[in-house]
Amino acid sequence: MTVEFIGIDLAKNVFQLHGVDADGQRVLTKRVRRESLLPTLEKLPPCRIGIEACTGSFYWQRQFEALGHSVRIIAPQYVKPFLKHQKNDRNDAEAICTAMRQPNMKFVPRKDETQQDIQALHRARGRLVNHRTALVSQMRGLLLDRGIAIAVSIGRARRAIPEILENRGNGLTDLTREIIGDLFEFLLLLDERIKAFDRRIDRVFRASEHCQRIARICGVGPKIATAVVAAVGDGAEFKNGRHMAAWMGLVPRQRSSGDKRVLMGISKRGDKHLRTLLVHGARAVVRVSANKDDPFSRWVNALRERRGMNRAIVAVANKNARIIWTVLNKGEEFRPSN
């Protein structure tokens, strides 16, 4: 019997395969080691392979497609409902195979190596930003423990800490002064490394036509543009802009039953980094709209007055996500309202 669908439970060294025919009858169950995975799949006729989204999934997708197979990546939360009995590699592979055969299943957008490079750039920069935030918080805590308070702001910390270190009458001991000084030097080093990553992101932005087109949208800059293109490509995996906004977690959670619809806060699903960037961009749009009188700004201002600042920010982020999908998928240019 011909194998039509294969579910593969990815791992570091040992991979579990579960294959079925067109009728869903099991015809393949095999456990292979890493070096034998590609030779095993090369012997099979072209079929549809399902794998779970995890570290290395996009690499294996490219490898399997090079052998002539069609590959789909499924988010773990969509696989879990199809897991039968206890969790092990064999049952996981069967659940993946069952999930990919569902007619309404949603799959993870494909990523090529260039998209993964851009995502790695954003993740590395994000790690340094997190380290910088933690470092400033630690210095503020050490100073507050000695009776010296500074404002909650990285910019203010940069200005205040050198003045504190130079002030010999503030009661700091020599050892504490040395410790804070070393940490401040580390902060300056992190600033330089973050600026270097910013320059790399700008180079990627200038080299991409797609990024420059969506950067014309209000509240979208080089960081958002490159992050979106790295995450969704041309948005072909989404039916429309609303689906992409929902994938980013910018739509309300629902707890509805019968005729009763209960809408809650945003679902916060999908890529947290991408959603955070869109929300930050939308916050800037809402802030400057108060001084403008164009149709879009009037809509933002009315929404802010009616629903509050936070809901207005999320609404603008949701709107931007939909516009971005249209620009990427339909090839249209952004036309700002006059």
N, C-alpha and C positions, 0 to 999 in steps of 0.2 A: 504494500500500500504506500502511496505517495505522502510524504510529509508536506503539509500545507502551512502549518503554524508551529513555531518553536518558541517556547519561553525559556530564557536563560537567566539563572540566578548568578549574577556576577560576584566575583570574590577576588582575593589576591592571587591565590594559587590553584584552587580547585573550583570548577564550574559545574553546575548541575543543568542538564538539558531535559526539557520535556516537550515532545513533539506530538501533534495530532494531525489527522487527515482532515479533509474538507467537511466531514460529518462530525468532527469533534472527538473521534475515537483515538485513543492513545496508540501511537505506533512507534514511539521512541522515548526511552528513558535511559539517560547515560550520564555518567560522572567522569569528567575529563580534567586533566591538569592543564595549566596555563599553556605550556608549549605544544599541547595536542589540540587546543581548541580550534584554531584556524584550519589546520589540516583536516579535522573532523568535519567542519562545516563546508570545506572546499569540495568534499566528496558528495555532498547533498545537492540535489537540483535547487534552483532558485526558489526560495520560499519567504514567508513573512516572519520576521523575528521580532520578539518583544523583549525588552530589557527594562529594568527599573532604574529610575534616575538616581545616580550615585556618582561618587568619584570615579572617573575613568569611563563613564557611560558614553560620552561623545567620542572618545577615542575608539572604543569598540564599535560604535555605530559606523564610523568611517571604515574600519577594517572589514566589517561584515558586508557593507555595501560594495566594497572593492571586489568581493567574491561574487557579486551579482544578486545578493539578497536585498529584500526591502526591510528596513529596520524602523521600529517605532519605540520611543522612550516614554515610559509611563511614570507619573508621579507616585511615590509610595502610598499616599493616602487613597489612591484609586485602586491599588492592588489589594490592600488589606481586606476589604469586604469579601473577596473571593478566596481568601485563605481558609482551607478546611483543616480540621483537626489541629494538631500541634504545629508550632513553627519550626521548620527545619528546611534544609536546602531543597529537598525533593518537593515538599508541599509549596515552598515559595515559587519554584519554577512552574509548577502546575497553575498556581494562582496568577502568575504573570501571563501565562499562555491563555488562560480563561479571560482575563481582563482585556487583553488586546483584541479578542474576538468580538467584544461587545460593539454593536453598531453605533452607539452614541458615546464611545469612549473619547476622552480628550487626551491629547499627547503633548509632550514637551517639545517646544520649537527646536529645530535642528540648529547646531552651531558648528561652524567650520573652525579651522585653526586660528584664523585672523580674529574671529569673534572671541575665542578663548583667550587670545593674547590680550585683547582689550579688557576683558573681564579680569584677567590676572593683574593688569595694571591698576584697575579700580580697587581690587581687593587688597593689593599691597599698599596702595595709598591710604585706604580706609584703616588698615592695621596701624599705620604710623600715626594717623589722626587720633585713633583711640589711645595709643600710647601717650601722645602729647596731652590729651585731655586728662588721662590718669596722672601724668607727671605734674601738671599744674594743680590738680586737686590735692596731690600729696604735699606739694610745697605750701599750699594754702593751709592745710591741716597742721603742718609742722610750725608754721608761723603763728597760727591761731593758738596753738598750744603754749606759745610764749607771749600771748597777749597782743599780737599784731594781726589785724584783720585787713584783708584786701578783698576787693569786689570779685564776684563770680564772673570773670571774663578773662579769656586768654590774653587779649590785647592789654587789658589793665594790668595783668600779672607781668607782662613784658616790661611795662613802664614802671610799675611800683617796686618790683623786686630789686633792681639795681640801686634804687634810692634807699631801700631798706638796708641793703648790704653796705652802702657807704655811710649810713648814719650810725655813728659809734655811740650814740646816746640812747638807743632804743632797748638796751638791756640784753641783746643777743650775746651768747658766749662765743668765743673764737671758734670752737668746734662746730657749733650750729651754723655759724656764718660760713664756714668752709663747706659744710654739707649742702646748704642752700645754694652756695655759689657753684658747686659741682653740678647740682641738679639743673641750675639755670643754664649752664653751658651745654648740658645735654638737651635742654629745650631748644636752644638756638640751633644745635645740630639737627634735631628733628625738623625744625622749620626749614632748614636748607634742603633736607631730603624730600620733604613734602613739596617744596617748590620745584625740585627736579622732576618729580612725578607729574606735577601740573604741566610742566613744559612738554613732557612726553605726551600727555593727553592732548595738549594743544596741537602738537604735530600730527597726531592721529586725526584730530578734528579737521585740520586744514587739508588733509589728504583725502577726505571722504566727502563726496558730493551729497550723499544721503544725510550725513550729519549737518552739513551746512544748510541744507534745505529745511530741516526741522528746527534748526536753531533760530529761524526767523519767527517762530512762534513765541508769543509773550510768555516769559517765565522759563524759557528753555535756553540753556547755554551750552558750551562745549562739554562739560561734564555730563549733563543730562543726555545730550545728543549722542555722545559716544557710548554711554551706558545702555541706552535704549537699543541702538543698532547692534551692540554686542549681545544683548539679551534676546531680541526677537527678530533680528535681520530685517526682512521686508514685511513682517507681520502676516505672512501667508498662512500660518497655522491658525489664525483667528478668523472667525466668520465676519466680524465687523469690529468697529472701534469699541463698542460696549463690552464685547467679550474680552478684548485686551485689557480694558480698564478693570474688569472683574478679576482677570488673572493677576493683575497687579495689586489686588486687595483694596481698590478704591471705591467699592460699592458697599451698601449696608448689609450687615448680616440679617438673616431672616429667621424668625421662629413663628411660622404661620401654620394655621390649621383651619380647614374649612373656609368659612367666609371671613375669618379673622386674620388680618395681616399685621404682623409685628415686625417693624424695622428697627434695628439696633445700630450700634456703632459700626464703622467699617470692618470688613472681614479680616484685613491684614494678611491676606494670603499672597502667595507668590514671592517675588524677589524683594526682600526688605530694603536692600540698598537702593534699588531703583525707585521704590515707593517713597523712600525718605528724600531722595533728590527731587522728585516731582513735587512733593509737599513743600520743600524749602523754596523751590522756584515759584510755586503758587503763592506762598507767603509774601514773597517780594512783590508779586503782581497785585495782591490785595492791598498791600501797604501803600503803593504808589498810586493806586486807582483813586484814592480819596481826593487827589488834586487834579483829576482829569474829568473830561466831560464827553468823551466819545461813547458810542453805544455800548461797547464791551465794558468800559469802566462804570457806566451807569448801571449795567446789569450786576456787576460785582458789588457796587456800593449798595444797591437795593437788597441784594442777597445778604450782605453783611448786616444791614440794619434789621432785616426780617429774621434771620436765622443765627446770627452771631458770627464772630470772627473765625472760629475753628471750622464750622460747617462751610463757610464761604471758601476757606482755603482748600478744603478737600474737594469741594465742587469745582473749583478752578483746576485742581490737579486732575480730576476725572475728565474734565473737558479737554485739557491739554493732551491726555492720553488718547482720547478719541481722535483729536485732530492729528496727532502724530501718526496713528494708524492710517488715516486717510492719505496723508502725505507720503508715507512709505509704501503702502500697498497699492494705491491708485495712481501714484506718480503725479499728484496734483501739487500745485504751489500754494503755500499759505497766503490767504488774502485777508489781511486785518480789516476789521470794521472801521469805517470812516466816521 
